[in-house]
Amino acid sequence: MKKKRKDNIDEDMPIGPVRIIPDFLPPPDQLIFPGEQTQKITLLVDRKSLAFYKDRARRYGTKYQRMMREVLKRYARQHDPDKAA
């Protein structure tokens, strides 16, 4: 559990005005694509997220890492179309 700051501000809550963005991420069955050039990294994810991707990957006969890469790629493209792959 996260500690609250001394001034009783919850660090999990947004600071300032909130901007709602449209849902642009695809459903899991649309995250299956052939391999591309990749680079290995170490990434820590929470157990529930990992279980979600592993379950969907099993369901669709693909690898969970590939699905996670596609989500990250689409997120990057959405926020920086000139620099994202």
BELVEN-V825234 format. One record per helix or strand of 3 or more residues. SS is the DSSP state (h for helix, s for strand). FROM is the first residue (numbers start at 1). TO is the last residue. If there is no record, write none. Layout:
BEGIN
ss:SS from:FROM to:TO
ss:SS from:FROM to:TO
END
This chain:
BEGIN
ss:h from:28 to:30
ss:h from:47 to:60
ss:h from:64 to:79
END
